Amino acid sequence: MAAQRNTLPLPASPRRKSTTLLHLFELDSKNKSKSPKISLYLSNSENEELLSIITYFTSPLESPSPQDLKRLKLTQLLSIIKLKKTLHDQTLAPLMSMLSTNLFRPLPPPSNTSITSDFPDDEDPVSNFSPKWSHLQILYDILLRVVATTDPETLKEHVDHPFLLNLLSLFQSEDPRERDILKNLYHRIYLRFTFYRSFMRKSMNDVFLHYIFDTDRHCGIAELLEIWGTIINGFTVPLKDEHKLFLMRVLIPLHKTKGMLAYHRQLAYCVSQFVQKEPMLGGTVVRGILRYWPITSCQKEILLIGELEELVENIDPDQYRKLALPLCSRITKCLNSWNSQVAERALYVWNNEHFVKMASAAIEEVFPVVVEGMEKNLKWHWSKSVGQLTENVKVMLEEMHPFLYSKCLEEIDLREYKARLEEVKRKEKWERIEMAAARKQFLQPPHYICVSH
């Protein structure tokens, strides 16, 4: 449950006349029609209007009339704030308290407690639309407007560390509309409140680590990674050690979670940004992905094959020789997969000229592994399309280095011949053992056991 900020007491108004909020807004519209100039500060009546909106109708079971009235009040409040450039401090404090009280609420328990990992990248696995969104959207628009127009030094008293932590906790919401507007709001605060950037990065890192090593469930990982994508894009080269540690301790382990399908596009973008800024980090990233390679999820394998193919295009060519064998070994295992989609995706990698160039850097080490995988596919794979693609890749590899390919085929035949000899010797040995056992049993006299009654 996110901590709520206490509502500040309203300033006393001993001579204030009894009036309705609607009447005050009508007075405001009349005043604006009479005066051609718009004041930069709120008038006393407008301050009273802002201070009066602190009650929030939260129950969806209420009759429509109070909810509609509340929506009307919030809409009018947003229109006033859009027309004004500066808010009085006596208005800003209760306004921020009202926003905090309404937004920082306990979220409902997750509607689906099981971890889902079989959703395509363009679908949202957790979408539970909130019935309060008609009010929440206006509240977020008001807060976004205040953050965008108010001086950060003035707003620092209200947008503090607890406020940011409460805002971050709302990314757990299952409503994708709320997570999207939270993403824009949190990023706007990061851009304007430069003195909070280090704290905000650390807070997001804590959410990631809690997700990876503890809960394995969070609805807003994709949105937080989108924020990080823009942050990484602004990093200067050479990268600081803090940012490299974030890559190794957070981004790479995010590849191993069960829900990776929900945020893989954003994760791959963040990782590629690091490798583009410092190509030497490519080796660390590739080895990390290979370490967390999935065993039972075919969809994750397809996504990771595509990510590796993209990374190869940005890796420093000096690392080709070190990465060629582990990368080609993994791709070969994937093209031998009984899942035809995984096998086809792995075979298509050989159309990438950067991947072929990397394999050529250590061709004598790579070819024996690759050729054996190709021949295994041609003999045993059930899919005709996989067999046809394998034949195409085989032709390409033979044209690349015909002598080495034929040499690898000879070595494969020699290994198979030796394996057949070993199998024959093993069978002959077992036959001799069985014959000796049978002979011994035939020659040995029977033993009788006496049982006394």
Secondary structure, 3 states (H helix, E strand, C coil): CCCCCCCCCCCCCCCCCCCCHHHHHHHHHHHHHHCCCCCCCCCHHHHHHHHHCCCCCCCCCCCHHHHHHHHHHHHHHHHHHHHCCCCCHHHHHHHHHHHHHHHCCCCCCCCCCCCCCCCCCCCCCCCCCCCCHHHHHHHHHHHHHHHHHCCHHHHCCCCCHHHHHHHHHHHHCCCHHHHHHHHHHHHHHHHHCHHHHHHHHHHHHHHHHHHHHHHCCCCCHHHHHHHHHHHHHCCCCCCCHHHHHHHHHHHCHHHHCCCHHHCHHHHHHHHHHHHHHCHHHHHHHHHHHHHCCCCCCHHHHHHHHHHHHHHHHHCCHHHHHHHHHHHHHHHHHHHCCCCHHHHHHHHHHHHCHHHHHHHHHCHHHHHHHHHHHHHHHHHHCCCHHHHHHHHHHHHHHHHHCHHHHHHHHHHHHHHHHHHHHHHHHHHHHHHHHHHHHHHHHHHCCCCCCCCCC
